[in-house]
Amino acid sequence: MASRHSREGLTDAEPAGTEETWSEKDLRAYQVIGKSLLERIRSGEFRSSGKLPTERDLAEIYGVGRAVIRDALVMLEVKGAVQSRQGSGIYIMPQAYAQGVNVEASDGFATGELAVAQLNPQHLIDAHQWLDCQIARITATRHSEDDMAAMEKALQMLVNTSTDEEYEPRNHQFHRQIAQATHNFEFVFMSEQAWQRRQQSPALRNLSVLLYGDRFRSMVFADHQRTLDFLHRGDGDGAFYSMWHHYENLKTALTLSESLPAIQG
């Protein structure tokens, strides 16, 4: 029987992937499927609903595992073509119809495509949470007395901040000192990359101004002091969960900040 999407490069002769397995075929399949979906979006196939079929339906249509479909959708979301909303569906974004959005099988997740306009603040906070929590856990067992003094000094400078313009760089410096105390350059580099992404996001710049305000400032300082206390005691698990709690508080603040006018610049 002929394949329904053999013209897209997926044939019945190739066994379908599964949720648990990841073959060499799958490495290309998500790109092929992403390109196919973009072509179908532009043809107007989904215009009436404004949404793509579910992951399960797409996996059945293309004859692959849901893991492959999920990666194809992530690639489209990175390019700003779709937006996945938990419990609601996969929505097609207006820019998906623009000819400037391309999904070639050879380009994958090219760094240059992670444009500022495509930053998802919730995803960024989730990723930064995971990274900073792991860094805090490692720092608890590796920091020196000098490192501890530098972290304490950075927090004191943050507490003494007198203008909202100073708040974000000083908050960044506090987190930088924790990363440097791992004595692992790669962790420092990854942390700096995450902060650069945060600084590119209008929503997270808006969040920074909100955190400096009376409602959240004392909460941030208390979170940071609690993390320092665990680091001082060499308690890696305590430092991890203290940092996790801090990011959960940031998510609450982010939800509020998204209802405020964006900070320009």
N, C-alpha and C positions, 0 to 999 in steps of 0.2 A: 504493500500500500504506500502511495506517495506521501511524503511528509508535508504537513500543512505549511511549514515555513522553511522548506528546503532552499528556497531562493535566498534566505537569509544566512545560509551556511550551516544550518542544523539539519542533519539528515537522520532518518530512522535507523541507518546502519550504525550510528553512534549511540551507545547506551546512554540513557538519561542519568544525570547525577542524582544524588540523594541528599537529604538534609545533613548527613554525617560525613559523607565523602567529598573529596575535592580533587578531581583529576586534572591532568594537563589541559584536557578539552575545556574544562570549566574556566580556566584562566582567560581563554578567548571568548567563551560563550557569553559571559556577562557583558562584554563590550559589544558583541554582535547583537545581543538582545537590546542593549541600551540604544544602539543605532536604529534598530528596527522600531522600537517604541517611539523614538523621536520622529521617525518618518510617518508613523501612523498618527501621531498627534498632529503633525502638520497637514496631514491629509484630511483632517476634520473628523476622524473616526470617533473621537471621544468628546467632541465639542458640546454635544447636547447635555452630557452629565457633568463635564468639567473635571472628571476624575478618571483614573486608570482602574482597570479591574483589580481585584484583590491579589495579594501575593500568591495565594493558593490557586486562583484561577489562571494567573499568568504562568505559573509553573506547569499547570496542565496544558495550557495552550502551546507553550514552547517545548514541552517534553523534557524539562530539566528540574533539578531540585530547587526548593525554595531559597536555599542559601545563594544560589546563582542569581535568582531573581532579585534577592535582597541587595546584592552587590551592584546589579545593574541599576536599581533604583537609587542607591546611594550615589553612584556616578552621575545620574541625572540630577539628583538634588544638589550635589556639589556645583554643577553647572547652572543651577538656578532654574531648571526646566520643570521640576516638580517639587512638591512639599508634602512630606508624610505627616499626617496629624493623627496621633494615637487615638484609636477608637472611632475615627471618623473616615479615614481613607487616604488615598494618595491623590492629591489635588494637582492639576496642571496649572503652572504659572504662565502669565501672559507672555513672558520672554521666550517660552518654549516655541512659540510660533515665529520667532525672529530667525532669519537665515544665519545670523552670526553665531548661533549656538550650534556647535558641531560635536558629534561623538564619533570619532574615527577609531577603528579597531587598534590603531597603533599608539594612540595618545594616552590612554589610561587615565591616571589621576595626576596629570602634569601640574607642577607647583604653580605655574603662572596662571592657572585657571581658578585658583582660590582667591577670587577677587573680593575686595572689601564689601561690595554690594551683596555677596553671597554668604557672608558670615552669619552663622546662626548662633546668637548669643547663648541660648540654652545649651546647645551642643558644646560650645566652647567652654562654658562653665563646668559642664559634666567632665570634659576631658581634663581641664585644669585641676578639678577636684581630685581626680584619680592620680594625676602626676604629683601634686603637692602633698597628698597624703602619703604616698610612697616615699617621697623625699624626706618628709618629717620622720617617718619610721626609721629610715637609714641614718639620718643625722643624729638621732638619739643615741646611737651606739658608736658614732665616729667622731663627734665633735670634740675639740680641745677646749681648754679654759679660755684661750684667746677667742675662739669661735663663739663661745657662750657670751663673752663680754661684748663682742661685736653685735650679736643678735639682740642683747639687752639694750645696747646703745641705740640700735636702729628702732626698736620699739619705743624707747623714750623720745626719740626725735619725732616719731609719728604722733605720739600722745601730745607733744608740744606744738604740733602743727597749728598755725594761726590763720591760714587761708586755704580755701578749697583748692587753689592751684597747686599748693604744696602737698596736698593729701595723697594723690595718686603716686607721684614719684617716691614719696617716703614709704608708702605702703609697699610699693614694688621693691624698694631697698630692703625692707624687713624680710620679705620672701626671698630675695636674692641672697641675703646672709644665711638663711636656712639652707638654701641649695648649695652654697659654697662650702658649708660645713660638712657636706658629704665627702668632700675631697675627691670628687669625681667630676671631671670637666663635662662629661656627656650629660649628666643631670643638670648642671648649670646651663648648658647650651639649650637643652629642651625647655627648661623653665623660662629662659629669656625669649625663646621663640613663642611660647604661650603668652607671655606678657605683651610681646609685639602684636600678636593677634588681638588681644584684648584692647590695646590702644587704638587699633584700626576700626573698632566697632562703635558706631554712634550710640547704640543701646548700652554698651558697657561704660562708655564715657559718661552717659547719663547716670548710670548706677553709681559711678565714683562720686559724683557730686552729691547724690542722695546719701551715700554712706558717710560723708563728711558732716551732714546735718545732725541736728540734735537727736533725732529719733533713733539713728543706728550707730552713731559714733561710739558711744560707750559700749555697745554690744561688740563692735569690732575689737576695741581695745581689750575687753574681757576675754574674748575668744583667743586673741594673740597671747595674752598673758598666761592663759591656761595651757596653751601649747608650749610656751617657754618653760613652764613649771614641769611639764612631762619631759621635755628635752633635758632639763637640768638634772632630773632624776635618772636619766638614761632609760626611760620607759617608752620603748618604740611603739607598742600597741596603744598606749595612752596618747602619745603624740599623733598617731594615725587617726584615732577616733575623735580627738579634739579638733584636728584640722578638718575632718569630715563634717563635724557639727558646724564648724565655721562656714563651710561652703553651703551647707543646707540653709543657714541663715542668709547667705548671699542670694540664694535662689528665691527666698521669700522677698527679699528687697528688690530683686530683679523684676519679679512679677509686678510689684508696685511701680517701679521706675518705668516700665513699659507703657504705663498709662499716662506718663508725663511727656511734655514736649521734648523732642530730641535736642541734645546739646550739639551745636554746630562747631565746626572747626576741625 
